[in-house]
């Protein structure tokens, strides 16, 4: 008998942009709750401290209340911020299906400013197809909004 473990296919979303700002300026925009509300969603309880739990609230679906539960996993000031991003419900199909992923923001100085690389990893396909498709486009907009929020700081 052949015992082969079946593992889901996983995907990640990658957005890579260069901004004409120093890493410290981008970092402030990534890690200030008030500024986060301008470019993504208002977090509840966010602090850039490893182990800190926080949430975002979005549109509920089926059994899911719309709460995105996050935990800060890694903080390297002006360089890297990583947090778990979980939500959904196992009983949902499509929007609101169970999601257990990781969001990684990496800042790298370049000659013209800062390279910002976002990697949102751990989408299990086909279960997370809807989230993967929606968030693939959504994160591009979020990164553009982040750039606008940086510009707005003056």
C-alpha positions, 0 to 999 in steps of 0.5 A: 500500500502506498501512503502518500501525504496529500498536502495542499498547494500553497501560494503567496502574493508578492508586491515589490515597489521602490519609494523615494523615501528613507526606510525610517519614513516607510517604517513609521507608516508601516508601524503606526496604528493611526497611519495604518488606518490611512493605507489599509485598515484601522488596527485594534491593539497593534504595536510593533512588538513581537508576540503582540496580538491585534485585529482588523475588522472587515466584512463578515461572511457566513460563519465568520465574523469578519475579524482578522486576527494577527500576531506580530512574529518579528520586528527588526526596526526599519527593516522587517515586520512579520505578522500572522494573518488569520481569519475566516471559518472552516465552514465557509466556502469562498469569501470567508473560508479559513485563512492561516497566513503570514504577512512579511514587510521587508525594507531595503535601502536603494540608491533612489530610496527604499524598496518595499517588498510585501509577501503574503504567504500560506494561501492554501489552494483551492480552499483560499482561491477567493482570498488569494484572488481578491487579496492579490489585487487588494495588496497592490492597492494597499501598497499604493495607498501606503505610498500616498500615506508616506507622501502625506507625512510631508 
